[in-house]
């Protein structure tokens, strides 16, 4: 319970001991627990002193109450993937309008994906290019335009965080980006709306068991379970819906993914239980659903309403009750907290992450610092320049050149010459 309350511990006495430690650490009174759970203070007192049996329902209510009172039930929302296409072939204009940075900061590569022939790269920002097709004899203008792939912007999760680095300096928001894309006639091909659960509001293995046991209502026709041995550091994933459909959801243990992606030796990694995000719930929208999702975000400026409107339409996890039919089963307490009961309102957050060379420095310190020290020492003794020769022989990759330019110019150096930051806007 040092990191979070859990509903999974079957030992009531141990669980209550941990709850009382948590209560003391945060100065939570029995009356506050009573007011938040709806129980009487006398009943709370009896539970904490083991004079009353701790039922699953009471344990769930106490867990939710403690998250509310300690502010450990907060979730945050982010854009984690973004793909938009334009019929225009004027990539420079698109870059200037959407990113508001100088096109000269992008380098060109003569290969791409999705049928595009080239791409422009600036750090984690990707713009894919195509050649305008020759119009065939007797081909209608509509058919000709359908074959024209135009220009596409694709941002992975890293790309979204990298763009947010520029947006912060420009005092712009994602809403500004969406509006400009629409003004340029952009068609949103995919957008991933992600909810970060930093304190274990959800329990992914528990949701998987509920899914296996049919303890849910859903409009999805199917799903997939990727359940692994935690000793292998893979984590668990529940997919809802088809990847080919307009709406697809993925719920997974983000802490395991973060742990796997960290570079360095095993002992240098941040332990899984200390990773900043515990679980991730992604709503992936494609084509028309992506367009309508963007429209809803722009119209409401309310991520809570948009994303949970989609989630609640498609899925709800339940608590089985023997005396009732499935249609009358109550909502699972943890799921109720996740979708909005007794927690703070969801906001669109940004996590700007510029390019950096911390990973390279960490690798050098861990792997070759002793060898470098040896060469420097021998160079001084023998009056040689072996280290300089080794450095001169190195060839910088395009990504490394990007990093050098990033530090040379900084964000302000990449902005358009005529750029003037707007008044500070809220991303919420």
C-alpha positions in Angstrom: 0.0 0.0 0.0 3.1 2.3 0.1 2.5 3.0 -3.6 -1.2 2.5 -3.8 -4.2 0.8 -2.2 -5.1 -2.5 -3.7 -8.3 -4.6 -3.8 -6.4 -7.8 -4.7 -5.0 -8.6 -1.2 -7.1 -11.5 0.2 -5.8 -11.1 3.7 -8.2 -8.7 5.4 -6.1 -8.1 8.5 -3.0 -7.2 6.5 -5.1 -5.0 4.2 -6.6 -3.1 7.1 -3.2 -2.6 8.7 -1.9 -1.1 5.5 -5.0 1.1 5.2 -4.5 2.4 8.7 -0.9 3.2 7.9 -2.0 5.1 4.8 -4.7 6.9 6.9 -2.1 8.0 9.5 0.4 9.1 6.9 -2.2 11.4 5.2 -4.0 12.4 8.4 -7.3 11.0 7.2 -10.0 10.8 10.0 -12.6 8.2 10.4 -15.3 10.9 9.9 -13.8 11.8 6.6 -13.9 8.1 5.6 -17.5 7.9 6.8 -18.5 11.0 4.8 -16.9 9.8 1.6 -18.1 6.2 1.7 -21.6 6.9 3.0 -21.1 4.7 6.0 -21.5 5.8 9.6 -18.5 6.7 11.6 -19.4 3.9 14.1 -19.4 1.4 11.2 -16.0 2.7 10.0 -14.6 2.3 13.5 -15.9 -1.2 13.8 -14.4 -2.1 10.4 -11.0 -0.7 11.3 -10.9 -2.5 14.6 -12.1 -5.8 12.9 -15.3 -5.9 14.9 -17.2 -6.0 11.6 -16.5 -8.3 8.7 -14.7 -6.5 5.8 -16.8 -7.3 2.8 -15.6 -6.9 -0.8 -18.1 -4.0 -1.2 -16.7 -2.2 2.0 -13.2 -2.8 0.9 -13.9 -1.3 -2.6 -15.6 1.8 -1.0 -12.7 2.4 1.4 -10.2 2.1 -1.5 -12.1 4.6 -3.5 -12.5 6.9 -0.5 -8.8 6.8 0.3 -8.0 7.7 -3.4 -10.4 10.6 -3.3 -9.1 11.9 0.1 -5.4 11.6 -0.8 -5.9 12.8 -4.4 -4.3 9.6 -5.6 -7.1 8.8 -8.0 -6.3 11.4 -10.6 -6.0 10.5 -14.3 -4.7 12.6 -17.1 -5.4 12.6 -20.8 -2.9 13.0 -23.7 -2.7 12.7 -27.5 -0.5 9.7 -28.1 -0.6 9.2 -31.9 -1.7 11.5 -34.7 -1.9 11.1 -38.5 -3.5 13.6 -40.9 -3.4 13.8 -44.7 -3.7 16.8 -47.0 -4.4 16.8 -50.8 -1.8 19.6 -51.1 1.7 18.9 -52.2 3.0 22.1 -50.7 4.8 20.5 -47.8 6.6 23.7 -46.8 3.3 25.6 -46.4 1.9 22.7 -44.3 5.0 22.7 -42.1 4.9 26.4 -41.6 1.1 26.5 -40.8 0.8 23.4 -38.7 4.2 23.3 -36.8 5.0 27.1 -37.2 8.7 26.2 -37.5 11.1 26.7 -40.4 11.0 24.0 -43.1 14.8 24.2 -43.3 14.9 22.4 -40.0 13.6 19.2 -41.7 15.9 16.8 -43.5 14.8 14.7 -46.5 14.9 10.9 -46.8 14.1 9.1 -50.1 11.8 6.4 -48.6 8.6 6.4 -46.7 5.5 4.3 -45.7 1.9 3.9 -46.8 2.7 4.4 -50.5 4.5 7.7 -50.0 7.9 8.1 -51.7 9.8 10.5 -49.5 9.7 12.0 -46.0 10.8 15.1 -44.2 12.1 14.7 -40.6 12.8 17.1 -37.8 13.5 15.2 -34.6 10.4 13.1 -34.0 8.2 15.1 -36.5 7.5 13.2 -39.7 6.0 14.6 -42.9 5.5 12.1 -45.8 5.5 13.2 -49.5 4.1 11.8 -52.7 4.2 12.7 -56.4 1.0 13.9 -57.9 -0.2 11.1 -60.2 -0.7 11.8 -63.9 -4.3 11.9 -64.8 -5.3 9.0 -67.0 -7.3 9.3 -70.2 -11.0 9.3 -69.6 -10.4 9.4 -65.8 -12.8 11.5 -63.8 -11.4 14.3 -61.7 -12.8 12.6 -58.6 -11.1 9.3 -59.4 -7.9 11.1 -60.1 -8.0 13.0 -56.8 -8.7 9.7 -55.0 -5.4 8.4 -56.3 -3.5 11.5 -55.2 -2.0 10.8 -51.8 -0.8 14.4 -51.3 1.1 15.0 -48.0 0.8 13.3 -44.6 1.9 14.2 -41.1 2.5 11.3 -38.7 3.4 11.6 -35.1 4.1 8.7 -32.8 3.8 9.0 -29.0 7.4 10.4 -29.0 6.4 12.7 -31.9 3.5 14.1 -29.9 5.7 14.8 -26.9 8.3 16.4 -29.2 5.6 18.6 -30.8 4.4 19.6 -27.4 7.9 21.0 -26.7 7.4 23.4 -29.6 3.8 24.2 -28.7 4.8 25.2 -25.2 7.4 27.7 -26.5 4.8 29.0 -29.0 2.1 29.2 -26.3 -0.2 27.1 -28.5 -2.3 24.1 -27.8 -3.3 20.9 -29.5 -6.6 22.6 -30.3 -4.7 25.2 -32.4 -3.0 22.3 -34.3 -6.4 20.6 -35.0 -8.0 23.8 -36.2 -5.1 24.6 -38.6 -5.2 21.1 -40.0 -8.9 21.5 -40.7 -8.4 25.0 -42.3 -5.9 23.3 -44.7 -8.4 20.7 -45.6 -6.8 17.9 -43.6 -8.4 14.5 -43.2 -7.6 12.9 -39.9 -6.7 9.3 -40.5 -6.0 8.2 -36.9 -5.8 9.7 -33.5 -5.1 7.9 -30.2 -6.7 9.4 -27.1 -4.8 8.1 -24.1 -5.7 8.1 -20.4 -2.7 7.7 -18.0 -3.5 5.9 -14.8 -0.7 6.8 -12.5 -1.9 5.2 -9.2 -3.6 2.0 -10.2 -7.3 3.1 -10.4 -7.6 0.1 -12.7 -6.3 -3.4 -12.2 -5.5 -4.8 -15.6 -5.3 -8.5 -14.5 -8.6 -8.1 -12.7 -10.2 -6.6 -15.9 -8.9 -9.5 -17.9 -10.5 -12.0 -15.5 -13.8 -10.1 -15.8 -13.5 -10.1 -19.5 -12.9 -13.9 -19.5 -15.9 -14.4 -17.2 -18.2 -12.3 -19.2 -18.6 -9.7 -16.4 -19.1 -6.8 -18.8 -21.5 -5.2 -21.3 -20.0 -4.3 -24.7 -20.8 -3.2 -28.2 -17.5 -4.7 -29.4 -17.8 -8.0 -31.3 -14.6 -9.4 -30.0 -11.3 -8.8 -28.3 -7.9 -10.2 -27.5 -6.0 -11.0 -24.3 -2.2 -10.8 -24.1 -1.5 -12.1 -20.6 2.1 -12.8 -19.6 4.2 -14.0 -16.8 5.2 -10.9 -14.9 8.6 -12.4 -14.2 9.2 -11.9 -17.9 8.6 -8.2 -17.5 6.0 -8.1 -20.3 2.8 -7.0 -18.5 -0.8 -7.7 -19.5 -2.9 -6.2 -22.3 -6.6 -6.3 -23.1 -7.7 -5.3 -26.6 -11.3 -4.5 -27.3 -12.7 -4.4 -30.8 -11.0 -4.9 -34.1 -8.0 -3.0 -35.3 -9.7 -2.6 -38.7 -12.7 -0.9 -37.2 -13.2 2.8 -36.6 -13.0 2.4 -32.8 -10.5 0.2 -31.1 -9.4 0.2 -27.4 -6.3 -1.1 -25.7 -5.8 -1.3 -22.0 -2.4 -2.3 -20.8 0.2 -2.2 -18.0 2.2 0.8 -19.1 4.8 0.5 -16.2 6.1 -2.8 -17.8 6.3 -1.1 -21.2 8.2 1.9 -19.8 10.6 -0.5 -18.0 11.3 -2.5 -21.2 12.0 0.6 -23.2 14.6 2.1 -20.8 18.1 1.8 -22.1 21.0 0.7 -20.0 21.7 -2.3 -17.8 19.1 -4.1 -15.7 20.4 -2.6 -12.5 20.2 1.0 -13.9 16.5 0.8 -14.8 13.9 2.5 -12.6 12.0 -0.4 -10.9 8.7 -1.3 -12.4 6.8 -0.3 -9.2 8.4 3.2 -9.5 7.5 3.9 -13.1 5.5 7.1 -13.5 2.5 5.6 -15.3 1.0 2.4 -14.0 -1.7 1.7 -16.6 -2.7 3.1 -20.0 -6.1 3.1 -21.6 -6.1 4.1 -25.3 -9.0 4.9 -27.5 -7.8 4.6 -31.1 -10.0 6.3 -33.7 -9.5 6.0 -37.4 -10.8 7.7 -40.6 -14.4 9.1 -40.1 -14.3 8.3 -36.4 -11.0 10.2 -36.1 -12.5 13.2 -37.9 -15.6 13.1 -35.6 -13.4 12.8 -32.5 -11.4 15.9 -33.4 -14.7 17.7 -34.1 -16.0 16.8 -30.7 -12.8 17.9 -28.9 -12.8 21.3 -30.7 -16.5 21.8 -30.1 -16.5 21.0 -26.4 -12.9 21.6 -25.3 -13.8 18.8 -22.8 -11.6 15.7 -23.1 -13.5 14.1 -20.2 -16.8 14.3 -22.0 -15.4 13.2 -25.4 -13.3 10.2 -24.3 -15.6 8.8 -21.7 -18.6 9.4 -24.0 -16.8 6.9 -26.4 -15.8 4.5 -23.6 -19.2 4.3 -21.9 -20.9 3.8 -25.3 -18.8 0.7 -26.0 -17.8 -1.0 -22.7 -18.7 -1.3 -19.0 -17.4 -3.8 -16.5 -19.8 -5.2 -13.9 -20.0 -6.9 -10.5 -21.9 -10.2 -10.7 -24.9 -10.6 -8.4 -26.3 -14.1 -8.0 -29.8 -12.9 -7.3 -30.0 -10.6 -10.3 -29.9 -11.0 -14.1 -26.8 -9.7 -15.9 -28.8 -6.6 -17.0 -29.2 -5.6 -13.4 -25.6 -6.2 -12.3 -24.1 -3.1 -10.7 -21.0 -1.3 -12.2 -17.7 -2.6 -10.8 -16.5 -0.2 -8.1 -13.0 0.3 -9.7 -14.6 0.9 -13.1 -17.0 3.4 -11.6 -14.1 5.3 -10.2 -12.3 5.2 -13.5 -15.3 6.6 -15.5 -15.9 9.4 -13.1 -17.2 8.5 -9.7 -15.4 10.4 -6.9 -12.4 11.6 -8.8 -11.1 14.8 -10.3 -12.1 15.9 -13.8 -9.9 14.7 -16.6 -7.8 17.4 -18.4 -5.8 17.4 -21.6 -2.2 17.5 -20.4 1.1 17.9 -22.2 4.5 16.4 -21.4 7.0 18.2 -23.6 10.1 16.1 -24.3 12.8 17.7 -26.4 15.6 15.7 -28.0 18.5 15.1 -25.5 21.7 13.1 -25.3 21.3 11.9 -21.7 21.0 8.3 -22.9 24.2 8.5 -24.8 26.1 10.1 -21.9 24.7 7.4 -19.5 25.8 4.7 -21.9 29.3 6.1 -22.2 29.7 6.4 -18.4 28.5 2.8 -17.8 30.1 1.0 -20.7 33.3 2.7 -21.9 34.3 5.4 -19.3 37.2 3.2 -18.0 38.4 2.7 -21.6 38.2 6.4 -22.4 40.1 7.2 -19.2 42.8 4.7 -20.2 43.2 6.2 -23.6 43.4 9.8 -22.2 46.0 8.7 -19.6 48.2 6.9 -22.3 47.8 9.8 -24.7 49.3 12.1 -22.0 52.1 9.6 -21.2 53.0 8.8 -24.8 52.3 12.2 -26.2 49.9 10.7 -28.7 46.3 11.6 -29.9 44.6 8.3 -30.1 41.3 9.6 -28.7 41.3 12.4 -31.2 41.8 9.9 -34.0 39.0 7.8 -32.8 36.6 10.8 -32.6 37.7 12.0 -36.1 36.9 8.6 -37.5 33.3 8.8 -36.3 30.5 9.6 -38.8 27.4 11.3 -37.4 24.0 9.8 -38.3 21.2 12.1 -39.6 19.5 11.7 -36.2 22.7 12.8 -34.4 22.9 15.8 -36.7 19.3 16.6 -35.8 20.3 16.6 -32.2 23.2 19.0 -32.8 21.0 21.4 -34.7 18.4 21.2 -31.9 21.0 22.4 -29.3 22.5 24.9 -31.7 19.3 26.7 -32.5 16.9 25.7 -29.7 13.2 26.1 -30.0 13.3 29.8 -30.7 15.8 29.3 -33.5 13.4 26.9 -35.2 10.4 29.2 -35.1 9.3 31.2 -38.2 11.0 34.6 -38.4 7.5 36.2 -38.4 6.3 34.1 -35.5 4.7 35.9 -32.6 3.5 33.8 -29.6 -0.2 34.1 -28.8 -1.4 34.9 -25.4 -1.0 31.9 -23.1 -3.8 29.4 -23.7 -5.1 26.6 -21.6 -4.8 23.0 -22.9 -7.8 22.0 -20.9 
